[in-house]
């Protein structure tokens, strides 16, 4: 009988302590959630913002910005913000303290693809082909908004995987000055039968003077989902070789093959590797 009473008292106390703990609980805040009204896209877009520890608008410190495609909380925002925080720890110090801007998706197939000339692409993926509007949103609305609202410096990185990697590649080839660091992971270069691989770019010319770091990562991924056969590893390698053959002395290209990863698992490891390659130890304070 005594054991039963003691057990009852223990359960009662535990329940009381748990109830008190819950009443005193506070939300775990990872960052800020903002909405921006886009005229280019004719819709509101949600932004998830991660700020460096101790960030203050009143401070004179200025920070690089990492623009993350697929940036919803249920996509890549949380784990990428964690990678940034981890690499910012003073005992690691492998990445400058940075602001992460996660761009939440509404329709990524619409936003991340340019028009395809392949009829099968149009049938299999209806509603695609409007990346021009999304790029205009980034250039004319999003970047100016972030530069107005936050303490930023001139360093701008974009991270994109799969169709997001296709969009990041399109920006790199058509408007390379929009960012000075590109993390392109498993890009869907098969789109429009690989036409982006034939794209000419000022980035490849001797006169291109912006210091630009490019990371291209790909796993063991195999054939693309389109009807025209493309091996994603080969396409990514072709992109890297095309960029390395450029005449500009200010462009650095890193190609990273991760055979233990596939299209679903590659993102986290690739971004970790990219941070290390784009910010070598001797440059980590820049």
Backbone as a ProteinNet text record, in pm:
[ID]
protein_1_A
[PRIMARY]
XXXXXXXXXXXXXXXXXXXXXXXXXXXXXXXXXXXXXXXXXXXXXXXXXXXXXXXXXXXXXXXXXXXXXXXXXXXXXXXXXXXXXXXXXXXXXXXXXXXXXXXXXXXXXXXXXXXXXXXXXXXXXXXXXXXXXXXXXXXXXXXXXXXXXXXXXXXXXXXXXXXXXXXXXXXXXXXXXXXXXXXXXXXXXXXXXXXXXXXXXXXXXXXXXXXXXXXXXXXXXXXXXXXXXXXXXXXXXXXXXXXXXXXXXXXXXXXXXXXXXXXXXXXXXXXXXXXXXXXXXXXXXX
[TERTIARY]
82.5	0	86.4	191.3	280	344.7	383.7	444	347.1	218.4	117.4	100.6	99.5	84.5	202.5	325.5	444.7	442.5	400.9	392.4	290.3	177.4	73.4	126.3	198.5	254.3	356.2	439.2	539.5	472	367.1	296	228.6	171.7	105.1	204.6	322.4	425.8	479.6	501.3	552.6	454.6	326.2	224.7	218.2	233.1	231.1	350.1	470.9	591.2	580.2	525.6	509.5	412.1	303.9	205.7	266.2	347.3	413.8	513.2	587.3	685	615.7	500.1	427.8	373.4	328	273.7	382.3	508.7	620.2	696	649.1	721.2	714.7	816.1	823.6	847.7	803.6	828.5	976.8	1023.3	1160.9	1162.9	1229.3	1227.4	1354.8	1339.1	1453.1	1484.1	1383.8	1405.7	1279.5	1268.1	1153.1	1079.1	949.8	868	808.8	837.7	788.4	711.2	627.4	561.7	600	625.9	656	556	497.2	400	474	470.7	545.1	455.5	492.2	423.2	465.5	592.8	643.2	569.3	538.5	472.6	322	275.7	133.7	81.1	160.6	121.6	210.1	166.9	248.7	341	465.1	559.8	609.1	621.5	666.6	817.2	881.4	1025.8	1052.1	1139	1188.2	1329.6	1353	1479.4	1551.3	1674.7	1762.9	1866.5	1881.1	1975.3	2088.8	2208.4	2321.7	2294.3	2358.6	2344.9	2387.8	2304.7	2339.2	2311.9	2245.6	2217.3	2135.3	2172	2098.3	2096.3	1979.4	1968	2050.5	2064.9	2138.9	2289.5	2333.5	2477.4	2533.1	2662	2726.2	2774.4	2766.5	2812.4	2725.6	2789.3	2721.3	2746.3	2645.2	2651.7	2626.2	2691.6	2655.7	2512.9	2452.4	2317.3	2319.7	2256.2	2239.9	2093.3	2066.7	1930.1	1906	1807.6	1782.4	1652.8	1663.3	1544.7	1491.6	1364	1301	1318.3	1285.8	1317.5	1204.9	1104.4	998.4	1050.4	977.5	1014.5	1008.8	918	907.8	988.9	1077.9	1168.8	1312.2	1392	1533.8	1575.7	1483	1523	1585.6	1523.5	1569.2	1707	1729.4	1859	1970.7	1938.1	2041.5	2076.2	1976.7	2004.9	2091.4	2065.7	2148.7	2292.2	2311.4	2447.7	2520.6	2449.6	2510.3	2548.3	2456.1	2486.9	2606.7	2609.2	2718.5	2852.6	2857.8	2983.9	3020.5	2925.8	2952.3	3005.2	2991.2	3037.6	3183	3218.7	3356	3462.5	3431.9	3531.9	3541.2	3453.9	3460.8	3500.3	3424.2	3461	3501.7	3413.7	3442.2	3352.7	3268.6	3177.4	3151	3152.4	3117.5	2974.6	2949.2	2812.6	2727	2615.8	2537.8	2389.4	2317.5	2171.7	2122.5	2028.9	1970.3	1829.2	1801.5	1668	1609.1	1518.5	1451.9	1327.8	1322.1	1208.5	1112.2	999.7	902.9	837.2	811.1	754.3	603	555.8	413.4	396.7	478.7	475.8	616.2	695.5	836.8	856	768.8	782.2	757.8	663.9	638	756	805.8	903.8	1045.8	1080.9	1220.8	1255.6	1159.5	1185.4	1161.2	1245.3	1223.1	1141.4	1085.8	1003.7	1082.3	1020.8	1083	1031.6	1121.8	1082.9	1040.1	1048.6	1016.7	869.1	794.4	650.4	619.9	700.2	677.1	696.4	791.7	808.8	682	626.1	506	387.7	376.1	266.3	286.2	411.1	439.4	443.4	483.1	496.5	420.9	288.1	210.6	229.4	216.6	227.9	369.7	466.4	606.7	646.1	770.3	825.5	820	811.3	799	912.5	1030	1143.5	1181.9	1149.8	1183.4	1118.3	993.8	923.8	984.1	1023.7	1081.5	1219.2	1297.6	1428.3	1410.3	1308.7	1279.4	1238.2	1163	1126.1	1249.6	1343.6	1466.5	1545.4	1561.7	1646.8	1583.6	1456.2	1394.2	1320.4	1283.9	1203.7	1269.9	1310.8	1360.8	1494.3	1593.6	1723.8	1715.1	1646.8	1633.9	1562.8	1462.6	1391.4	1484.1	1560.9	1653.1	1761.6	1810.5	1915.2	1864	1734.3	1674.6	1644.3	1600.2	1550.9	1659	1772.1	1872.6	2011.4	2100.2	2238.9	2317.4	2333.4	2397.4	2519.9	2611.7	2724.6	2703.7	2807.7	2793.4	2795.2	2814	2823.7	2683.8	2651.3	2520.1	2537.9	2481.8	2489.7	2350.2	2340.1	2215.2	2239.9	2143.7	2150	2026.9	2048.5	1936.8	1967.4	1866.9	1882.6	1773.7	1807.3	1714	1661.9	1530.9	1481.8	1535.9	1558.5	1622.8	1765.2	1832.5	1965.5	1960.9	1852.8	1833.3	1818.7	1737.3	1718.6	1848.6	1921.8	2049.3	2146	2144.7	2230.1	2184.5	2053.5	2003	2046.8	2036.5	2081.3	2230.7	2306.6	2451.4	2488.2	2417.5	2450.9	2397.3	2280.6	2215.5	2236.6	2243.5	2260.8	2360	2484.3	2579.9	2609.3	2586.3	2616.9	2516.2	2404.2	2304.9	2359.1	2452	2512.9	2662.2	2738.8	2881.8	2923.5	2826.5	2851.3	2728.8	2755.8	2648.9	2671.6	2570.9	2572.4	2464.2	2508	2418.8	2427.8	2315.8	2315.8	2219.6	2268.1	2185.1	2095.4	2152.2	2067.6	1994.1	1869.8	1786.7	1816.5	1940	1985.5	1927	1856	1787.9	1672.4	1627.7	1512.8	1539.6	1441.3	1451.8	1570.3	1587.3	1694	1832.3	1853.8	1987	2026.9	1929.3	1961.9	2045.7	2032.3	2107.6	2257.9	2295	2437.4	2498.5	2413.2	2461.5	2457	2412.1	2394	2527.4	2539.1	2654.1	2635.6	2746.4	2737.3	2855	2828.7	2937.6	3032.3	2981.3	3064	3187.4	3176	3282.9	3385.7	3358.4	3447.1	3563.3	3668.4	3787.1	3758.5	3660.4	3629.4	3541.4	3494.1	3409.9	3498.2	3472.1	3565.1	3511.3	3384.3	3330.4	3388.4	3438.6	3487.8	3368.7	3369.5	3253.4	3298.3	3238.9	3266.8	3148.3	3175.1	3068.6	3096.7	2997.3	3005.4	2896.4	2934.7	2839.4	2854.2	2749	2751.2	2646.2	2682.2	2587.7	2614.4	2509.2	2522.6	2513.1	2492.4	2473.4	2324.3	2286.9	2146.4	2087.4	2168.3	2119	2038.4	1943.1	1867.3	1771.6	1753.4	1661.8	1517.2	1419.5	1278.6	1220	1288	1235.5	1238.6	1171.3	1165.9	1294.6	1370.1	1498.5	1604.6	1677	1772.1	1883.6	1898.1	2008	2052.5	2181.8	2236.8	2276.1	2217.3	2232.6	2376.8	2450	2591	2670.8	2641.7	2713.9	2681.1	2553.6	2514.2	2581.2	2584.8	2649.5	2798.4	2860.5	3002.8	3026.6	2936.6	2947.9	2937.3	2848.1	2835.6	2964.8	3020.5	3144.8	3257.8	3268.2	3374	3355.1	3232.2	3203.6	3247.9	3217	3252.8	3403.5	3467.2	3612.3	3686.1	3625.3	3687.9	3673.9	3599.3	3583.5	3715.2	3722.5	3847.6	3864.6	3759.8	3769.9	3861	3944.1	4034.9	3974.5	3853.4	3790.1	3683.8	3668.3	3566.8	3634	3589.4	3641	3528.2	3558.5	3457.1	3501.1	3411.3	3437.7	3333.8	3379	3288.5	3304.6	3193.9	3195.7	3102.1	3157.9	3077.4	3065.7	2942.6	2915.7	2846.6	2922.4	2863.6	2779	2794.4	2714.8	2580	2554	2427	2348.2	2216.1	2131.6	2053.6	1959	1887	1812.5	1769.2	1692	1779.3	1901.1	1981.8	2097.7	2124.5	2249.5	2256.8	2144.3	2145	2227.3	2203.5	2268.6	2420.7	2465.3	2609.2	2674.4	2606.4	2662.4	2679.7	2580	2591.9	2704.3	2717.4	2828.9	2962.7	2977	3100.8	3121.7	3012.8	3022.3	3070.5	3019.3	3063.8	3214.8	3266.4	3409.7	3492.5	3440.2	3515.5	3507.9	3392.1	3375.6	3437.4	3455.6	3520.9	3638.8	3749.6	3869.5	3912.5	3985.9	4024.2	4087.7	4173.8	4244.9	4152.5	4030.1	3937.5	3812.1	3806.8	3681.2	3629.4	3716.7	3673.7	3618.6	3623.2	3576.7	3427.7
-119.6	0	125.1	125.3	240.9	269.8	164	180.6	247.8	209.8	267.1	415.3	452	592.9	674.6	619.8	690.9	711.7	607	616.3	721.7	724.2	823.3	964.6	982	1113	1156.6	1059.5	1089.6	1134.3	1061.8	1096.6	1232.3	1258.7	1386.1	1501.8	1482.6	1587.1	1608.6	1496.6	1505.9	1580.2	1547.9	1615.6	1763.8	1797.6	1939	2013.1	1950.3	2013.7	2032	1928.9	1937.3	2047.6	2058.5	2163	2300.9	2314.9	2442.9	2475.9	2373.3	2395.7	2442.1	2380.1	2418.3	2559.9	2597.4	2731.5	2837.3	2797	2890.7	2880	2798.2	2775.8	2899.4	2912.3	3021.3	2963.6	3031.7	2981.2	2986.6	2887.9	2887	2963.1	3077.9	3166.1	3147.7	3107.8	3086.2	3208.8	3287.7	3404.8	3486.1	3556.8	3642.5	3593.1	3617.5	3586.7	3717.4	3747.7	3870.4	3838.1	3929.9	3919.8	4039.9	4015.9	4123	4114.8	4228.1	4233.5	4254.9	4157.2	4163.6	4208	4319.4	4364	4279.6	4236.2	4154.2	4020.8	3963.1	3832.3	3843.8	3964.6	3989.6	3902	3892.7	3813.6	3848.3	3810	3826.8	3706.6	3732	3623	3626.3	3508.3	3494.3	3476.3	3549.1	3538.7	3490.8	3393.7	3350.4	3405.2	3479	3550	3496.8	3454.5	3418.6	3529	3578.6	3686.8	3636.5	3690.1	3648.4	3676.2	3599.9	3620.3	3762.4	3830.4	3965.2	4071.5	4034	4131.9	4247.6	4368.3	4487.1	4586	4638.7	4737.2	4862	4891	5010.2	4991.4	4865.6	4837.1	4879.4	4909.4	4948.4	4828.4	4708.9	4589.2	4562.6	4515.9	4482.1	4336.3	4267.9	4123.4	4078.6	3969.1	3905.5	3852.2	3837.1	3781.8	3653.8	3550.6	3423.5	3411.7	3414	3399.7	3252.1	3196	3052.4	3024.6	2961.1	2911.8	2790	2757.7	2650.7	2682.7	2807.3	2857.2	2853.3	2768.3	2752.7	2678.9	2691	2619	2468.4	2422.3	2278.7	2237	2327.6	2294.1	2298.5	2395.1	2393.5	2501.6	2586.6	2701	2659.8	2569.9	2539.2	2474.7	2375.7	2307.4	2394.5	2483.3	2572.7	2680.3	2734.6	2828.7	2762	2633.2	2559.9	2545.1	2521	2513	2646	2755	2887.1	2912	2883.6	2902	2816.8	2691.4	2601.2	2654.6	2698.8	2749.7	2887.5	2953.2	3082.6	3069.4	2951.3	2936.7	2981.7	3057.6	3110.3	3002	2883.7	2776.6	2704.2	2740.6	2685.1	2794.6	2902.2	3023.3	2993.6	2924.5	2891.4	2966.6	3056.1	3130.1	3265.5	3373.6	3502.5	3500.3	3570	3582.5	3638.4	3573.7	3606	3608.6	3684.5	3686.4	3586.8	3501	3404.6	3450	3461.9	3499	3378.5	3309.6	3195.4	3241.4	3211.6	3251.2	3132.9	3145.8	3036.3	3020.1	2898.2	2869.1	2886.1	2922.3	2913.5	2814.2	2833.4	2742.9	2738.6	2645.8	2643.7	2604.1	2519.9	2483.1	2603.2	2686.8	2809.7	2906	2924	3028.4	2993	2864.9	2825	2779.9	2783	2734.6	2844.4	2847.8	2935.3	2857.3	2924	2851.9	2742	2627.7	2516.1	2508.9	2474.5	2454.6	2310.6	2226.9	2084.8	2062.1	2012.9	1994.7	1899.7	1795.7	1700.5	1765.8	1859.5	1933.8	2011.1	2076.8	2158.4	2072.3	1952	1862.5	1801.8	1759.1	1692.3	1789	1914.7	2013.2	2141.2	2138.7	2257.5	2370.6	2492.8	2608.7	2653.6	2591.7	2627.7	2744.1	2791.4	2884.7	3031.3	3065.2	3206.1	3252.1	3197.3	3237	3382.6	3439	3579.5	3671.2	3641.9	3722.6	3702.7	3579.8	3552.6	3618	3616	3681.8	3832.6	3887.9	4030.5	4062.9	3974.4	3990.7	3996.6	3905.9	3905.1	4034.3	4072.5	4187.5	4321.4	4339.2	4470.6	4491.7	4382.3	4396.6	4335.2	4209.1	4141	4197.1	4202.5	4253.7	4397.4	4490.6	4626	4628.7	4542.6	4536.5	4492.9	4387.1	4337.3	4441.3	4506.8	4607.8	4729.6	4755.9	4867.8	4830.5	4708.6	4669	4614.2	4569.2	4503.6	4561.9	4540.6	4587.1	4486.3	4513.7	4418.8	4481.9	4395.4	4442.5	4399.8	4402.3	4375.4	4227.1	4138.4	3995.5	3933.8	3873.4	3813.1	3673	3575.9	3435.9	3385.2	3296.7	3227.2	3077.8	3006.4	2860.5	2801.8	2708	2642.7	2497.5	2412.3	2269.5	2221.6	2129.9	2073	2182.9	2207.8	2319.8	2452.1	2459.3	2577.3	2592.6	2479.8	2483.5	2528.6	2493	2541.6	2693.1	2745.7	2890.4	2961.3	2908.8	2970.1	2970.9	2863.9	2858.4	2959.7	2973.8	3072.3	3213.2	3246.7	3377.9	3393.3	3289.1	3293	3322.1	3260.5	3275.6	3405.7	3449.7	3565.8	3695.9	3687.9	3807.7	3777.8	3748	3700.9	3802.7	3932.3	4033.8	4036.1	3964.5	3965.7	3905.1	3811.6	3747.8	3733.1	3728	3701.8	3565.1	3491.2	3353.1	3270.9	3157.3	3069.5	2928.7	2873.5	2731.6	2662.5	2582.4	2516	2365.8	2306.6	2166.4	2086.3	1977.8	1888.6	1966.5	2055.9	2141	2061.4	2099.1	2030	2084.4	2064.4	2118	2044.1	1934.3	1861.4	1943.2	2044.6	2122.8	2182.3	2175.9	2226.4	2162.1	2032.2	1954.4	2016.4	2068.4	2118	2247.5	2328.2	2449.3	2548.8	2547.7	2643.6	2617.5	2493.6	2460.8	2523.8	2568.2	2632.9	2785.1	2833.8	2977.8	3052.3	3157.7	3246.7	3337	3385.5	3466.8	3562.2	3681.3	3776.7	3722.9	3631.2	3569.6	3501	3453.7	3376.6	3464.2	3592.8	3680.9	3730	3768.6	3818.1	3947.6	4023.1	4151	4142.4	4022.1	4009.2	4024.6	4126.3	4161	4137.4	4102.8	4079.1	3949.9	3958.1	3837.9	3747.5	3627.6	3538.8	3397.3	3341.5	3203.1	3114.4	3002.5	2911.9	2771.5	2713.2	2573.1	2495.5	2383.4	2293.7	2156.4	2110.7	1979.9	1888.3	1760.8	1664.1	1527.9	1453.3	1319.5	1212.8	1090.6	978.9	975.7	1037.2	1068.1	1002.4	976.2	902.7	986.8	921.7	985.5	1090.8	1195.4	1303.5	1258.6	1333.8	1293.6	1329.3	1409.4	1447.7	1331.8	1349.9	1244.5	1235.3	1345.6	1343.7	1295.6	1188	1131.2	1229.5	1253	1332.5	1267.2	1253.2	1204.3	1327.1	1343.1	1467.8	1493.3	1386.1	1404	1460	1409	1454.4	1599.5	1635.9	1773.8	1870.8	1833	1918.4	1933.1	1824.5	1828.8	1914.2	1904.8	1988.1	2136.2	2169	2307.7	2355.1	2272.8	2310.5	2330.7	2241.7	2253	2377.7	2408.2	2528	2652.6	2658.4	2774.3	2783.6	2669.4	2669.3	2712.8	2693.8	2732.4	2882	2953	3096.6	3170.6	3290.2	3365.8	3462.4	3483	3576.8	3519.8	3606	3565.1	3586.4	3637.9	3666.3	3563.8	3460.2	3357.7	3228.4	3177.4	3049.8	2947.6	2829.4	2724.4	2601	2548.8	2426.2	2322	2206.7	2095.9	1987.5	1938.8	1845	1728.2	1610.1	1490.1	1413.5	1388.8	1321.1	1187.5	1081.2	955.4	884.4	922.3	859.1	926.8	1033.6	1105.8	1092.2	1111.3	1111.7	1242.6	1251.5	1377.2	1421.4	1326	1359.2	1395	1341.4	1354.9	1452.9	1504.5	1575.7	1715.7	1783.1	1927.3	1967.3	1904.6	1946.6	1931.1	1814.2	1790.1	1881	1903	1987.8	2131.8	2183.7	2321.4	2330.7	2231.5	2229.2	2235.2	2151.5	2151.6	2285.3	2340.6	2466.2	2580.1	2587.9	2692.8	2685.2	2564.4	2546.7	2584.8	2552.9	2582.5	2730.2	2790.2	2930.4	3025.1	2975.8	3055.4	2976.5	2968.9	2901.9	2968.8	2895.2	2945.1	3083.3	3106.1	3234.4	3349	3317	3420.2	3425.5	3348.6	3334.2	3461.2	3560.7	3683.9	3785	3752.1	3847.7	3836.5
0	0	0	78.7	88.2	-47	-121.9	-253.1	-349.8	-339.9	-426.7	-397.9	-268.2	-230.2	-278.6	-262.3	-306.8	-457.8	-529.9	-674.9	-715.2	-642.9	-671.7	-647.6	-534.5	-502.7	-607.8	-653.7	-757	-886.5	-926	-1049	-1035.6	-917.2	-894	-902.4	-837.8	-840.8	-982.4	-1052.6	-1189.1	-1278.5	-1264.2	-1343.1	-1311.9	-1182.6	-1142.2	-1200.9	-1192.2	-1246.2	-1397.4	-1466.3	-1610.7	-1647.9	-1570.7	-1595.9	-1575.6	-1468.1	-1443	-1553.8	-1600.3	-1707	-1834.6	-1864.3	-1984.2	-1973.9	-1854.2	-1837.1	-1849.2	-1823.8	-1831.7	-1964.2	-2055.4	-2180.6	-2269.7	-2356.6	-2451.5	-2590.4	-2693.7	-2829.7	-2863.2	-2939.2	-2987.4	-3118.6	-3119.8	-3236.8	-3317.1	-3442.4	-3530.2	-3614.2	-3643.9	-3727.4	-3741	-3851.6	-3878.3	-4001.9	-4002.9	-4120.4	-4171.8	-4297.8	-4359.3	-4486.2	-4526.5	-4656.2	-4740.5	-4866	-4959.3	-5073.7	-5104.6	-5214	-5344.9	-5432.7	-5557.6	-5672.3	-5733.6	-5854.3	-5974.3	-5974.3	-6085	-6094	-5978.7	-5975.4	-5954.5	-5921.1	-5894.5	-5781.1	-5673.4	-5556.9	-5438.1	-5321.2	-5201.7	-5186.6	-5144.6	-5122.4	-4979	-4921.5	-4783.6	-4779.4	-4688	-4666.9	-4524.9	-4512.5	-4381.4	-4364.5	-4257.5	-4238.3	-4115.3	-4133.8	-4022	-4006.4	-3882.8	-3854.2	-3766.2	-3784.6	-3701.2	-3553.4	-3466.7	-3322.4	-3287.4	-3209.9	-3168	-3272.1	-3383	-3488	-3432.1	-3468.8	-3429.6	-3544.1	-3573.9	-3681.7	-3649.5	-3519.5	-3477.9	-3487	-3502.7	-3509.5	-3645	-3648.5	-3774.5	-3855.7	-3799.9	-3871.1	-3994.5	-4100.5	-4225.1	-4258	-4312.6	-4327.5	-4471	-4512.4	-4639.4	-4633.7	-4750.1	-4757.8	-4840	-4786.8	-4857.1	-4896.5	-5025.7	-5075.9	-5106.4	-5039.7	-5046.7	-5120.5	-5237.9	-5306.3	-5231.2	-5251.2	-5171.5	-5023	-4986.7	-4853.2	-4752.1	-4773.3	-4673.2	-4550.7	-4440.5	-4318.4	-4339.8	-4426.9	-4453.4	-4575.6	-4622.5	-4731.1	-4675.9	-4717.9	-4680.8	-4581	-4539.1	-4456.5	-4323	-4251.1	-4115.1	-4116.3	-4202.6	-4198.6	-4255.7	-4350.4	-4402.9	-4299.9	-4231.9	-4123	-4016.8	-3990.5	-3894.7	-3941.7	-4071.2	-4126.2	-4111.8	-4137.1	-4123.1	-3977.4	-3884.8	-3742.7	-3701	-3743.9	-3706.3	-3752.8	-3878.2	-3932.5	-3879.2	-3810.2	-3746.6	-3604.5	-3544.2	-3405.8	-3395	-3291.1	-3280.3	-3284.9	-3232.8	-3230.1	-3365	-3458.7	-3594.5	-3693	-3698.1	-3772.5	-3916.4	-3989.7	-4129.5	-4227.5	-4176.6	-4261.6	-4196.7	-4273.2	-4212.9	-4159.9	-4051.2	-4002.9	-4116.1	-4143.7	-4263.2	-4232.7	-4312.9	-4310.8	-4414.6	-4375.3	-4469	-4503.4	-4631.6	-4678.8	-4751	-4685.4	-4746.2	-4821.7	-4949.8	-5033.8	-5040.4	-4971.6	-4968.2	-5105.3	-5142.6	-5273.8	-5276.9	-5393.5	-5427.9	-5542.2	-5647.3	-5762.7	-5821.5	-5773.9	-5813.1	-5960.1	-6013	-6154.2	-6243.7	-6207.1	-6280.7	-6268.5	-6146.6	-6117.1	-6158.1	-6158.6	-6175.6	-6316.9	-6409.4	-6545.1	-6647.7	-6749.4	-6864.6	-6968.1	-7070	-7168.1	-7239.1	-7254.4	-7324.8	-7467.8	-7558.7	-7699.1	-7724.9	-7621.2	-7635.4	-7602.3	-7697.7	-7678.2	-7562.3	-7548.4	-7439.7	-7303	-7293.3	-7167.1	-7133.9	-7234.6	-7213.4	-7168.7	-7228.3	-7192.4	-7054.1	-7026.1	-6899.6	-6782	-6810.4	-6702.4	-6740.4	-6736.9	-6774.3	-6673.3	-6722.1	-6633.7	-6607.3	-6672.5	-6651.7	-6742.6	-6724.9	-6821.2	-6785.4	-6655.5	-6617.9	-6525.8	-6544.4	-6460.3	-6481.2	-6597.8	-6622.3	-6519.4	-6483.3	-6383.3	-6244.1	-6214.4	-6083.4	-6070.3	-6176.4	-6174.4	-6160.5	-6228.3	-6213.8	-6070	-6008.4	-5867.1	-5779.2	-5801.1	-5721.9	-5742.5	-5868.1	-5901.1	-5861.9	-5893.6	-5881	-5749.5	-5682.3	-5560.4	-5437.2	-5446.9	-5327.8	-5280.1	-5367.8	-5325.5	-5274.3	-5343.4	-5288.1	-5152.9	-5134.8	-5007.3	-4894.7	-4916.7	-4814.6	-4785.3	-4888.1	-4869.4	-4792.6	-4802.5	-4729.1	-4584.8	-4562.4	-4430.6	-4337.9	-4392.4	-4309.3	-4334.9	-4239.8	-4251.7	-4334.6	-4461	-4551.4	-4616.7	-4661.2	-4741.4	-4886.7	-4965.3	-5108.6	-5145.1	-5047.6	-5076.1	-5083.5	-5198.2	-5218.8	-5277.4	-5209.9	-5252.4	-5283.5	-5383	-5409.2	-5399.4	-5340.3	-5328.3	-5395.6	-5489.1	-5555.8	-5585.1	-5566.1	-5591.9	-5686.5	-5776.4	-5872.6	-5966	-5969.9	-6050.2	-5998.2	-5867.2	-5810.5	-5862.1	-5885.2	-5945.2	-6089.7	-6160.2	-6296.1	-6296.6	-6204.3	-6197.1	-6161.4	-6063	-6025.1	-6143.6	-6222.2	-6342.2	-6445.6	-6463.7	-6559.1	-6519.1	-6390.4	-6343.5	-6367.2	-6336.6	-6355.4	-6500.4	-6593.4	-6734.6	-6793.9	-6747.7	-6810.1	-6734.2	-6601.1	-6518.1	-6405.8	-6439.6	-6338.1	-6228.6	-6254	-6154.2	-6039.1	-6051.9	-5944.4	-5815.6	-5828.5	-5711.5	-5737.7	-5628.9	-5647.5	-5593.8	-5540	-5500.7	-5538.8	-5603.6	-5652.3	-5598.7	-5532.6	-5494.8	-5577	-5671.8	-5767	-5742.4	-5701.8	-5660.2	-5748.7	-5804.1	-5886.4	-5981.8	-6061.5	-6146.1	-6253.2	-6276.3	-6376.2	-6515.5	-6558.1	-6686.3	-6805.5	-6780.6	-6886.2	-6945.9	-6872	-6916.9	-7055.7	-7142.4	-7280.3	-7351.6	-7326.3	-7390.3	-7369.4	-7248.7	-7212.8	-7280	-7321.4	-7397.5	-7317.1	-7185.9	-7104.3	-7112.4	-7140.9	-7154.7	-7279.8	-7371.2	-7493.9	-7482.4	-7367.6	-7349.5	-7344.7	-7423.2	-7411.6	-7290	-7235.9	-7115.5	-7105.5	-7054.5	-7028.9	-6922.9	-6839.3	-6735.8	-6794.6	-6917.6	-6979.7	-7051.2	-7059.4	-7135.2	-7049.8	-7116.7	-7047.9	-6971.7	-7019.7	-6958	-6834.7	-6800.1	-6679.9	-6556.5	-6474.8	-6367.2	-6226.3	-6212.8	-6078.6	-6020.7	-5900.4	-5832.1	-5801	-5858.7	-5851.2	-5817.3	-5712.9	-5674	-5706.2	-5770.2	-5814.2	-5762.9	-5697.8	-5653.8	-5727.3	-5788.5	-5854	-5790.4	-5726.2	-5660.9	-5720.6	-5735.6	-5790.8	-5729	-5708	-5651.4	-5758.9	-5715.9	-5808.2	-5841.7	-5953.5	-5976.6	-6100.6	-6200.8	-6316.2	-6413.2	-6479.9	-6586.7	-6532.8	-6612.2	-6578	-6600.4	-6545.5	-6562.4	-6698.3	-6778.4	-6909	-7007.5	-7121.4	-7223.9	-7304	-7312.5	-7382	-7284.2	-7315.6	-7218.8	-7181.2	-7051.1	-6996.6	-6866.6	-6849.2	-6722.2	-6641.8	-6525.3	-6451	-6409	-6374.1	-6338.3	-6456	-6575.5	-6694.6	-6726.7	-6715.3	-6743	-6645.2	-6518.1	-6418.2	-6447.6	-6489.4	-6524	-6648.6	-6745.6	-6866.1	-6830.8	-6738.9	-6695	-6630.2	-6541.5	-6474.2	-6574.3	-6672.2	-6772	-6858.6	-6892.2	-6970.9	-6894.2	-6766.4	-6685.4	-6664.1	-6644.4	-6625.2	-6751	-6865.9	-6992.7	-7021.3	-6937.5	-6956.4	-6938.9	-6996.9	-7000.1	-6883.5	-6806	-6693.7	-6585.5	-6531	-6423.5	-6284.7	-6280.5	-6151.6	-6113.4	-6196	-6171.6	-6126.3	-6013.4	-5961.1	-5960.2	-6011.1	-6023.4	-5945.5	-5864	-5787.2	-5827.5	-5872.3	-5904.9	-5800.2	-5749.8	-5637.5	-5668.7	-5687	-5710.7	-5580.2	-5537.1	-5410.4	-5440.3	-5466.1	-5511.2	-5405.7	-5277.6	-5172.4	-5153.1	-5227.9	-5216.5	-5345.4	-5335.3	-5454.4	-5458.9	-5549.6	-5570.4	-5444.5	-5365.1	-5244.9	-5125.1	-5120.8	-4998.6	-5010.2	-5128.2	-5151.3	-5089.7	-5074.1	-5048	-4926.6	-4812.9	-4688.5	-4696.7	-4741.3	-4750.1	-4852.6	-4964.1	-5069.2	-5020.9	-4949.7	-4899	-4796.9	-4711.3	-4615.2	-4689.3	-4792.7	-4871.1	-4942.2	-4995	-5069.2	-4980.5	-4858.9	-4767.2	-4746.4	-4731.3	-4707.3	-4830.2	-4949.2	-5071.4	-5110.1	-5090.3	-5127.6	-5025.5	-4903.9	-4800.1	-4743.1	-4815	-4761.9	-4631.7	-4550.4	-4419.3	-4423.7	-4520.8	-4526.2	-4564.3	-4615.1	-4657.4	-4571.7	-4462.5	-4391.7	-4325.9	-4306.3	-4242	-4342.2	-4473.8	-4574.5	-4600.9
[MASK]
++++++++++++++++++++++++++++++++++++++++++++++++++++++++++++++++++++++++++++++++++++++++++++++++++++++++++++++++++++++++++++++++++++++++++++++++++++++++++++++++++++++++++++++++++++++++++++++++++++++++++++++++++++++++++++++++++++++++++++++++++++++++++++++++++++++++++++++++++++++++++++++

